[in-house]
Amino acid sequence: MTTLGAGSSDVLQHLLLDRAIKVGIVVVALGILALGMRAIWRRASRPPRAPRP
């Protein structure tokens, strides 16, 4: 019966690690998305350049 308890502990640890990795991936993806949106926002809100004489 103790091996079953140790096995379930290993499964729980694996599931928690898997969840942490997935959360990390989502956080990184949201950061990249925010940087991209910021760059697009800045480029779109910049007034057009005046032509040089």
C-alpha distance matrix in Angstrom:
0.0 3.8 5.4 5.3 6.6 8.9 10.0 11.0 12.7 14.6 15.6 16.9 18.8 20.2 21.4 22.9 24.7 25.9 27.3 29.0 30.6 31.9 33.3 35.0 36.6 37.9 39.3 41.1 42.5 43.8 45.5 47.2 48.2 49.7 51.7 53.0 54.1 55.7 57.7 58.8 59.8 61.9 63.6 64.4 65.7 68.0 71.6 73.2 75.2 78.9 80.8 82.6 86.4
3.8 0.0 3.8 5.3 5.1 6.2 8.5 9.9 10.6 12.5 14.3 15.3 16.6 18.4 20.0 21.1 22.6 24.3 25.8 27.0 28.7 30.4 31.6 33.0 34.8 36.3 37.5 39.2 40.8 42.2 43.6 45.3 46.6 48.0 49.8 51.3 52.5 53.9 55.9 57.2 58.2 60.1 61.9 62.8 64.1 66.2 69.9 71.5 73.3 77.1 79.0 80.6 84.4
5.4 3.8 0.0 3.8 5.4 5.0 6.0 8.5 9.7 10.4 12.2 14.1 15.2 16.4 18.2 19.9 21.0 22.3 24.2 25.6 26.9 28.5 30.2 31.4 32.9 34.7 36.1 37.5 39.0 40.6 42.0 43.5 44.9 46.5 48.1 49.5 50.9 52.5 54.2 55.5 56.7 58.6 60.1 61.1 62.6 64.6 68.3 69.8 71.6 75.3 77.1 78.7 82.5
5.3 5.3 3.8 0.0 3.8 5.5 5.0 6.2 8.6 9.8 10.5 12.2 14.2 15.2 16.4 18.3 19.9 20.9 22.4 24.3 25.7 26.9 28.5 30.2 31.6 33.0 34.6 36.2 37.5 38.9 40.7 42.2 43.3 44.9 46.8 48.0 49.2 50.9 52.8 53.8 55.0 57.1 58.6 59.4 60.9 63.1 66.7 68.3 70.2 74.0 75.7 77.5 81.3
6.6 5.1 5.4 3.8 0.0 3.8 5.4 5.2 6.2 8.7 9.9 10.5 12.3 14.2 15.3 16.5 18.4 19.9 21.0 22.5 24.4 25.8 26.9 28.6 30.4 31.6 32.9 34.7 36.2 37.5 39.0 40.8 42.0 43.3 45.2 46.7 47.8 49.3 51.3 52.5 53.5 55.5 57.3 58.1 59.4 61.6 65.2 66.9 68.8 72.6 74.5 76.2 80.0
8.9 6.2 5.0 5.5 3.8 0.0 3.8 5.5 5.0 6.3 8.7 9.8 10.6 12.4 14.3 15.3 16.5 18.3 20.0 21.1 22.6 24.4 25.8 27.0 28.8 30.5 31.6 33.1 34.8 36.3 37.6 39.2 40.7 42.1 43.7 45.3 46.6 48.0 49.8 51.2 52.3 54.1 55.8 56.9 58.2 60.2 63.9 65.5 67.3 71.0 72.8 74.5 78.3
10.0 8.5 6.0 5.0 5.4 3.8 0.0 3.8 5.3 5.1 6.3 8.6 9.9 10.6 12.4 14.3 15.4 16.5 18.4 20.0 21.1 22.6 24.4 25.8 27.1 28.8 30.3 31.7 33.1 34.8 36.3 37.8 39.0 40.7 42.4 43.7 45.0 46.7 48.4 49.6 50.8 52.8 54.3 55.3 56.8 58.9 62.5 64.0 65.8 69.5 71.3 73.0 76.8
11.0 9.9 8.5 6.2 5.2 5.5 3.8 0.0 3.8 5.3 4.9 6.1 8.5 9.7 10.4 12.2 14.1 15.0 16.3 18.2 19.8 20.9 22.4 24.2 25.7 26.9 28.5 30.2 31.5 32.8 34.6 36.2 37.3 38.8 40.7 42.0 43.1 44.8 46.7 47.8 48.9 51.0 52.6 53.4 54.8 57.0 60.6 62.3 64.2 68.0 69.8 71.6 75.4
12.7 10.6 9.7 8.6 6.2 5.0 5.3 3.8 0.0 3.8 5.4 5.0 6.1 8.5 9.8 10.5 12.2 14.1 15.3 16.4 18.3 20.0 21.0 22.5 24.4 25.8 26.9 28.6 30.3 31.6 33.0 34.8 36.1 37.4 39.2 40.8 41.9 43.3 45.3 46.6 47.6 49.5 51.3 52.2 53.5 55.6 59.3 61.0 62.8 66.5 68.4 70.2 74.0
14.6 12.5 10.4 9.8 8.7 6.3 5.1 5.3 3.8 0.0 3.8 5.4 5.1 6.1 8.6 9.9 10.5 12.2 14.2 15.3 16.5 18.4 19.9 21.0 22.6 24.5 25.7 27.0 28.6 30.3 31.6 33.1 34.6 36.2 37.7 39.1 40.6 42.1 43.8 45.1 46.4 48.2 49.8 50.9 52.3 54.3 58.0 59.5 61.2 64.9 66.7 68.3 72.1
15.6 14.3 12.2 10.5 9.9 8.7 6.3 4.9 5.4 3.8 0.0 3.8 5.4 5.0 6.1 8.6 9.8 10.4 12.2 14.2 15.3 16.5 18.3 19.9 21.1 22.6 24.3 25.8 27.0 28.6 30.3 31.7 32.9 34.6 36.4 37.6 38.8 40.6 42.3 43.4 44.7 46.7 48.2 49.1 50.6 52.8 56.4 57.9 59.7 63.5 65.3 67.1 70.9
16.9 15.3 14.1 12.2 10.5 9.8 8.6 6.1 5.0 5.4 3.8 0.0 3.8 5.4 5.1 6.2 8.6 9.8 10.5 12.3 14.2 15.3 16.4 18.3 20.0 21.1 22.5 24.4 25.8 27.0 28.6 30.4 31.5 32.9 34.8 36.3 37.3 38.9 40.9 42.0 43.0 45.0 46.8 47.6 48.9 51.1 54.8 56.4 58.4 62.1 64.1 65.9 69.7
18.8 16.6 15.2 14.2 12.3 10.6 9.9 8.5 6.1 5.1 5.4 3.8 0.0 3.8 5.5 5.2 6.1 8.5 9.9 10.5 12.3 14.3 15.3 16.5 18.4 20.1 21.0 22.6 24.4 25.8 27.0 28.8 30.2 31.5 33.2 34.8 36.1 37.5 39.3 40.8 41.8 43.6 45.3 46.4 47.7 49.7 53.4 55.0 56.8 60.5 62.4 64.1 67.9
20.2 18.4 16.4 15.2 14.2 12.4 10.6 9.7 8.5 6.1 5.0 5.4 3.8 0.0 3.8 5.5 5.1 6.1 8.6 9.9 10.6 12.3 14.3 15.3 16.6 18.5 20.0 21.2 22.6 24.4 25.9 27.2 28.6 30.3 31.9 33.1 34.6 36.2 37.8 39.1 40.5 42.3 43.8 44.9 46.4 48.4 52.1 53.5 55.2 59.0 60.7 62.4 66.2
21.4 20.0 18.2 16.4 15.3 14.3 12.4 10.4 9.8 8.6 6.1 5.1 5.5 3.8 0.0 3.8 5.5 5.0 6.1 8.6 9.9 10.6 12.3 14.2 15.4 16.6 18.3 20.1 21.1 22.6 24.4 25.9 26.9 28.6 30.5 31.7 32.8 34.6 36.4 37.5 38.6 40.7 42.3 43.0 44.6 46.7 50.4 51.9 53.9 57.6 59.5 61.3 65.1
22.9 21.1 19.9 18.3 16.5 15.3 14.3 12.2 10.5 9.9 8.6 6.2 5.2 5.5 3.8 0.0 3.8 5.4 5.1 6.2 8.6 9.9 10.5 12.2 14.3 15.4 16.4 18.4 20.0 21.1 22.6 24.5 25.6 26.9 28.8 30.4 31.4 32.9 34.9 36.2 37.1 39.0 40.8 41.7 43.0 45.1 48.8 50.5 52.4 56.1 58.1 59.9 63.7
24.7 22.6 21.0 19.9 18.4 16.5 15.4 14.1 12.2 10.5 9.8 8.6 6.1 5.1 5.5 3.8 0.0 3.8 5.4 5.0 6.2 8.6 9.9 10.5 12.4 14.4 15.3 16.6 18.4 20.0 21.1 22.7 24.3 25.7 27.2 28.8 30.2 31.6 33.3 34.8 36.0 37.7 39.3 40.5 41.9 43.8 47.5 49.1 50.7 54.5 56.3 58.0 61.8
25.9 24.3 22.3 20.9 19.9 18.3 16.5 15.0 14.1 12.2 10.4 9.8 8.5 6.1 5.0 5.4 3.8 0.0 3.8 5.5 5.2 6.3 8.7 9.9 10.7 12.5 14.4 15.5 16.7 18.5 20.2 21.4 22.6 24.5 26.1 27.2 28.6 30.4 32.0 33.1 34.5 36.5 37.9 38.9 40.5 42.5 46.1 47.5 49.4 53.1 54.9 56.7 60.5
27.3 25.8 24.2 22.4 21.0 20.0 18.4 16.3 15.3 14.2 12.2 10.5 9.9 8.6 6.1 5.1 5.4 3.8 0.0 3.8 5.5 5.1 6.1 8.6 9.9 10.6 12.3 14.3 15.3 16.5 18.4 20.1 21.0 22.5 24.5 25.8 26.8 28.5 30.5 31.5 32.5 34.6 36.3 37.1 38.5 40.7 44.3 46.0 48.0 51.7 53.6 55.6 59.4
29.0 27.0 25.6 24.3 22.5 21.1 20.0 18.2 16.4 15.3 14.2 12.3 10.5 9.9 8.6 6.2 5.0 5.5 3.8 0.0 3.8 5.5 5.1 6.1 8.7 10.0 10.5 12.3 14.2 15.3 16.5 18.5 19.9 21.0 22.7 24.5 25.7 26.9 28.9 30.3 31.3 33.1 34.9 36.0 37.2 39.2 42.9 44.6 46.4 50.1 52.1 53.8 57.6
30.6 28.7 26.9 25.7 24.4 22.6 21.1 19.8 18.3 16.5 15.3 14.2 12.3 10.6 9.9 8.6 6.2 5.2 5.5 3.8 0.0 3.8 5.5 5.1 6.3 8.7 9.9 10.6 12.3 14.3 15.4 16.7 18.4 20.0 21.3 22.7 24.4 25.8 27.3 28.8 30.1 31.8 33.3 34.6 36.1 37.9 41.6 43.0 44.7 48.5 50.2 51.9 55.7
31.9 30.4 28.5 26.9 25.8 24.4 22.6 20.9 20.0 18.4 16.5 15.3 14.3 12.3 10.6 9.9 8.6 6.3 5.1 5.5 3.8 0.0 3.8 5.4 5.1 6.3 8.7 10.0 10.6 12.4 14.3 15.5 16.4 18.4 20.2 21.1 22.4 24.3 26.0 27.0 28.3 30.4 31.8 32.6 34.3 36.4 40.0 41.4 43.3 47.1 48.9 50.8 54.6
33.3 31.6 30.2 28.5 26.9 25.8 24.4 22.4 21.0 19.9 18.3 16.4 15.3 14.3 12.3 10.5 9.9 8.7 6.1 5.1 5.5 3.8 0.0 3.8 5.4 5.1 6.2 8.7 9.9 10.6 12.4 14.4 15.2 16.4 18.5 20.0 20.9 22.4 24.5 25.7 26.6 28.6 30.4 31.2 32.5 34.7 38.3 40.0 42.0 45.8 47.8 49.7 53.5
35.0 33.0 31.4 30.2 28.6 27.0 25.8 24.2 22.5 21.0 19.9 18.3 16.5 15.3 14.2 12.2 10.5 9.9 8.6 6.1 5.1 5.4 3.8 0.0 3.8 5.4 5.1 6.2 8.6 9.9 10.6 12.4 14.2 15.3 16.7 18.5 20.0 21.1 22.9 24.5 25.6 27.2 28.9 30.2 31.5 33.3 37.0 38.6 40.3 44.1 46.0 47.7 51.5
36.6 34.8 32.9 31.6 30.4 28.8 27.1 25.7 24.4 22.6 21.1 20.0 18.4 16.6 15.4 14.3 12.4 10.7 9.9 8.7 6.3 5.1 5.4 3.8 0.0 3.8 5.5 5.2 6.1 8.6 9.9 10.7 12.2 14.2 15.5 16.6 18.3 20.0 21.3 22.6 24.1 25.9 27.2 28.4 30.1 31.9 35.6 36.9 38.7 42.4 44.2 46.0 49.8
37.9 36.3 34.7 33.0 31.6 30.5 28.8 26.9 25.8 24.5 22.6 21.1 20.1 18.5 16.6 15.4 14.4 12.5 10.6 10.0 8.7 6.3 5.1 5.4 3.8 0.0 3.8 5.5 5.0 6.1 8.6 9.9 10.3 12.1 14.3 15.2 16.2 18.1 20.0 20.9 22.0 24.2 25.7 26.5 28.0 30.2 33.8 35.3 37.4 41.1 43.1 45.1 48.9
39.3 37.5 36.1 34.6 32.9 31.6 30.3 28.5 26.9 25.7 24.3 22.5 21.0 20.0 18.3 16.4 15.3 14.4 12.3 10.5 9.9 8.7 6.2 5.1 5.5 3.8 0.0 3.8 5.5 5.2 6.2 8.8 9.8 10.5 12.5 14.3 15.3 16.4 18.5 20.0 20.8 22.6 24.5 25.6 26.7 28.7 32.4 34.2 36.1 39.8 41.9 43.8 47.6
41.1 39.2 37.5 36.2 34.7 33.1 31.7 30.2 28.6 27.0 25.8 24.4 22.6 21.2 20.1 18.4 16.6 15.5 14.3 12.3 10.6 10.0 8.7 6.2 5.2 5.5 3.8 0.0 3.8 5.4 5.1 6.3 8.6 9.9 10.7 12.4 14.3 15.3 16.8 18.5 19.9 21.3 22.9 24.3 25.8 27.4 31.1 32.6 34.2 37.9 39.8 41.5 45.3
42.5 40.8 39.0 37.5 36.2 34.8 33.1 31.5 30.3 28.6 27.0 25.8 24.4 22.6 21.1 20.0 18.4 16.7 15.3 14.2 12.3 10.6 9.9 8.6 6.1 5.0 5.5 3.8 0.0 3.8 5.4 5.2 6.1 8.6 10.0 10.6 12.2 14.2 15.4 16.5 18.1 20.0 21.2 22.3 24.1 26.0 29.6 30.9 32.8 36.5 38.3 40.3 44.1
43.8 42.2 40.6 38.9 37.5 36.3 34.8 32.8 31.6 30.3 28.6 27.0 25.8 24.4 22.6 21.1 20.0 18.5 16.5 15.3 14.3 12.4 10.6 9.9 8.6 6.1 5.2 5.4 3.8 0.0 3.8 5.5 4.9 6.1 8.6 9.8 10.4 12.1 14.2 15.2 16.1 18.2 19.9 20.7 22.0 24.2 27.8 29.5 31.6 35.3 37.5 39.6 43.3
45.5 43.6 42.0 40.7 39.0 37.6 36.3 34.6 33.0 31.6 30.3 28.6 27.0 25.9 24.4 22.6 21.1 20.2 18.4 16.5 15.4 14.3 12.4 10.6 9.9 8.6 6.2 5.1 5.4 3.8 0.0 3.8 5.4 5.1 6.3 8.7 9.9 10.5 12.4 14.3 15.2 16.6 18.5 19.9 21.0 22.7 26.4 28.2 29.9 33.7 35.8 37.6 41.4
47.2 45.3 43.5 42.2 40.8 39.2 37.8 36.2 34.8 33.1 31.7 30.4 28.8 27.2 25.9 24.5 22.7 21.4 20.1 18.5 16.7 15.5 14.4 12.4 10.7 9.9 8.8 6.3 5.2 5.5 3.8 0.0 3.8 5.4 5.1 6.2 8.6 9.8 10.7 12.4 14.1 15.5 16.7 18.3 20.0 21.4 25.1 26.4 28.0 31.8 33.6 35.5 39.3
48.2 46.6 44.9 43.3 42.0 40.7 39.0 37.3 36.1 34.6 32.9 31.5 30.2 28.6 26.9 25.6 24.3 22.6 21.0 19.9 18.4 16.4 15.2 14.2 12.2 10.3 9.8 8.6 6.1 4.9 5.4 3.8 0.0 3.8 5.5 5.1 6.1 8.5 9.9 10.6 12.1 14.2 15.4 16.3 18.1 20.1 23.6 25.0 27.1 30.8 32.8 35.0 38.7
49.7 48.0 46.5 44.9 43.3 42.1 40.7 38.8 37.4 36.2 34.6 32.9 31.5 30.3 28.6 26.9 25.7 24.5 22.5 21.0 20.0 18.4 16.4 15.3 14.2 12.1 10.5 9.9 8.6 6.1 5.1 5.4 3.8 0.0 3.8 5.4 5.1 6.1 8.6 9.9 10.3 12.2 14.2 15.1 16.2 18.2 21.9 23.8 25.9 29.5 31.9 34.0 37.7
51.7 49.8 48.1 46.8 45.2 43.7 42.4 40.7 39.2 37.7 36.4 34.8 33.2 31.9 30.5 28.8 27.2 26.1 24.5 22.7 21.3 20.2 18.5 16.7 15.5 14.3 12.5 10.7 10.0 8.6 6.3 5.1 5.5 3.8 0.0 3.8 5.5 5.0 6.2 8.7 9.8 10.6 12.4 14.2 15.4 16.7 20.4 22.0 23.7 27.4 29.5 31.3 35.1
53.0 51.3 49.5 48.0 46.7 45.3 43.7 42.0 40.8 39.1 37.6 36.3 34.8 33.1 31.7 30.4 28.8 27.2 25.8 24.5 22.7 21.1 20.0 18.5 16.6 15.2 14.3 12.4 10.6 9.8 8.7 6.2 5.1 5.4 3.8 0.0 3.8 5.4 5.1 6.2 8.5 10.0 10.7 12.2 14.2 15.6 19.2 20.3 22.2 26.0 27.8 29.9 33.7
54.1 52.5 50.9 49.2 47.8 46.6 45.0 43.1 41.9 40.6 38.8 37.3 36.1 34.6 32.8 31.4 30.2 28.6 26.8 25.7 24.4 22.4 20.9 20.0 18.3 16.2 15.3 14.3 12.2 10.4 9.9 8.6 6.1 5.1 5.5 3.8 0.0 3.8 5.5 5.1 6.0 8.5 9.9 10.3 12.0 14.2 17.6 19.3 21.6 25.3 27.5 29.9 33.6
55.7 53.9 52.5 50.9 49.3 48.0 46.7 44.8 43.3 42.1 40.6 38.9 37.5 36.2 34.6 32.9 31.6 30.4 28.5 26.9 25.8 24.3 22.4 21.1 20.0 18.1 16.4 15.3 14.2 12.1 10.5 9.8 8.5 6.1 5.0 5.4 3.8 0.0 3.8 5.5 5.0 6.1 8.6 9.9 10.5 12.2 16.0 18.0 20.0 23.6 26.1 28.2 31.9
57.7 55.9 54.2 52.8 51.3 49.8 48.4 46.7 45.3 43.8 42.3 40.9 39.3 37.8 36.4 34.9 33.3 32.0 30.5 28.9 27.3 26.0 24.5 22.9 21.3 20.0 18.5 16.8 15.4 14.2 12.4 10.7 9.9 8.6 6.2 5.1 5.5 3.8 0.0 3.8 5.5 5.2 6.2 8.6 10.0 10.8 14.5 15.9 17.5 21.3 23.4 25.4 29.1
58.8 57.2 55.5 53.8 52.5 51.2 49.6 47.8 46.6 45.1 43.4 42.0 40.8 39.1 37.5 36.2 34.8 33.1 31.5 30.3 28.8 27.0 25.7 24.5 22.6 20.9 20.0 18.5 16.5 15.2 14.3 12.4 10.6 9.9 8.7 6.2 5.1 5.5 3.8 0.0 3.8 5.5 5.1 6.0 8.5 10.0 13.3 14.5 16.8 20.5 22.5 25.0 28.6
59.8 58.2 56.7 55.0 53.5 52.3 50.8 48.9 47.6 46.4 44.7 43.0 41.8 40.5 38.6 37.1 36.0 34.5 32.5 31.3 30.1 28.3 26.6 25.6 24.1 22.0 20.8 19.9 18.1 16.1 15.2 14.1 12.1 10.3 9.8 8.5 6.0 5.0 5.5 3.8 0.0 3.8 5.5 5.2 6.0 8.5 11.9 14.0 16.6 20.1 22.7 25.2 28.8
61.9 60.1 58.6 57.1 55.5 54.1 52.8 51.0 49.5 48.2 46.7 45.0 43.6 42.3 40.7 39.0 37.7 36.5 34.6 33.1 31.8 30.4 28.6 27.2 25.9 24.2 22.6 21.3 20.0 18.2 16.6 15.5 14.2 12.2 10.6 10.0 8.5 6.1 5.2 5.5 3.8 0.0 3.8 5.5 5.3 6.1 9.9 12.1 14.1 17.6 20.3 22.5 26.1
63.6 61.9 60.1 58.6 57.3 55.8 54.3 52.6 51.3 49.8 48.2 46.8 45.3 43.8 42.3 40.8 39.3 37.9 36.3 34.9 33.3 31.8 30.4 28.9 27.2 25.7 24.5 22.9 21.2 19.9 18.5 16.7 15.4 14.2 12.4 10.7 9.9 8.6 6.2 5.1 5.5 3.8 0.0 3.8 5.6 5.4 8.7 9.7 11.8 15.5 17.7 20.1 23.7
64.4 62.8 61.1 59.4 58.1 56.9 55.3 53.4 52.2 50.9 49.1 47.6 46.4 44.9 43.0 41.7 40.5 38.9 37.1 36.0 34.6 32.6 31.2 30.2 28.4 26.5 25.6 24.3 22.3 20.7 19.9 18.3 16.3 15.1 14.2 12.2 10.3 9.9 8.6 6.0 5.2 5.5 3.8 0.0 3.8 5.6 8.0 9.4 12.4 15.8 18.2 21.1 24.5
65.7 64.1 62.6 60.9 59.4 58.2 56.8 54.8 53.5 52.3 50.6 48.9 47.7 46.4 44.6 43.0 41.9 40.5 38.5 37.2 36.1 34.3 32.5 31.5 30.1 28.0 26.7 25.8 24.1 22.0 21.0 20.0 18.1 16.2 15.4 14.2 12.0 10.5 10.0 8.5 6.0 5.3 5.6 3.8 0.0 3.8 6.3 9.1 12.1 15.1 18.2 20.9 24.2
68.0 66.2 64.6 63.1 61.6 60.2 58.9 57.0 55.6 54.3 52.8 51.1 49.7 48.4 46.7 45.1 43.8 42.5 40.7 39.2 37.9 36.4 34.7 33.3 31.9 30.2 28.7 27.4 26.0 24.2 22.7 21.4 20.1 18.2 16.7 15.6 14.2 12.2 10.8 10.0 8.5 6.1 5.4 5.6 3.8 0.0 3.8 6.4 8.7 11.9 15.0 17.4 20.8
71.6 69.9 68.3 66.7 65.2 63.9 62.5 60.6 59.3 58.0 56.4 54.8 53.4 52.1 50.4 48.8 47.5 46.1 44.3 42.9 41.6 40.0 38.3 37.0 35.6 33.8 32.4 31.1 29.6 27.8 26.4 25.1 23.6 21.9 20.4 19.2 17.6 16.0 14.5 13.3 11.9 9.9 8.7 8.0 6.3 3.8 0.0 3.8 6.5 9.0 12.3 15.1 18.1
73.2 71.5 69.8 68.3 66.9 65.5 64.0 62.3 61.0 59.5 57.9 56.4 55.0 53.5 51.9 50.5 49.1 47.5 46.0 44.6 43.0 41.4 40.0 38.6 36.9 35.3 34.2 32.6 30.9 29.5 28.2 26.4 25.0 23.8 22.0 20.3 19.3 18.0 15.9 14.5 14.0 12.1 9.7 9.4 9.1 6.4 3.8 0.0 3.8 6.5 9.2 12.3 15.4
75.2 73.3 71.6 70.2 68.8 67.3 65.8 64.2 62.8 61.2 59.7 58.4 56.8 55.2 53.9 52.4 50.7 49.4 48.0 46.4 44.7 43.3 42.0 40.3 38.7 37.4 36.1 34.2 32.8 31.6 29.9 28.0 27.1 25.9 23.7 22.2 21.6 20.0 17.5 16.8 16.6 14.1 11.8 12.4 12.1 8.7 6.5 3.8 0.0 3.8 6.3 8.9 12.2
78.9 77.1 75.3 74.0 72.6 71.0 69.5 68.0 66.5 64.9 63.5 62.1 60.5 59.0 57.6 56.1 54.5 53.1 51.7 50.1 48.5 47.1 45.8 44.1 42.4 41.1 39.8 37.9 36.5 35.3 33.7 31.8 30.8 29.5 27.4 26.0 25.3 23.6 21.3 20.5 20.1 17.6 15.5 15.8 15.1 11.9 9.0 6.5 3.8 0.0 3.8 6.4 9.1
80.8 79.0 77.1 75.7 74.5 72.8 71.3 69.8 68.4 66.7 65.3 64.1 62.4 60.7 59.5 58.1 56.3 54.9 53.6 52.1 50.2 48.9 47.8 46.0 44.2 43.1 41.9 39.8 38.3 37.5 35.8 33.6 32.8 31.9 29.5 27.8 27.5 26.1 23.4 22.5 22.7 20.3 17.7 18.2 18.2 15.0 12.3 9.2 6.3 3.8 0.0 3.8 6.4
82.6 80.6 78.7 77.5 76.2 74.5 73.0 71.6 70.2 68.3 67.1 65.9 64.1 62.4 61.3 59.9 58.0 56.7 55.6 53.8 51.9 50.8 49.7 47.7 46.0 45.1 43.8 41.5 40.3 39.6 37.6 35.5 35.0 34.0 31.3 29.9 29.9 28.2 25.4 25.0 25.2 22.5 20.1 21.1 20.9 17.4 15.1 12.3 8.9 6.4 3.8 0.0 3.8
86.4 84.4 82.5 81.3 80.0 78.3 76.8 75.4 74.0 72.1 70.9 69.7 67.9 66.2 65.1 63.7 61.8 60.5 59.4 57.6 55.7 54.6 53.5 51.5 49.8 48.9 47.6 45.3 44.1 43.3 41.4 39.3 38.7 37.7 35.1 33.7 33.6 31.9 29.1 28.6 28.8 26.1 23.7 24.5 24.2 20.8 18.1 15.4 12.2 9.1 6.4 3.8 0.0
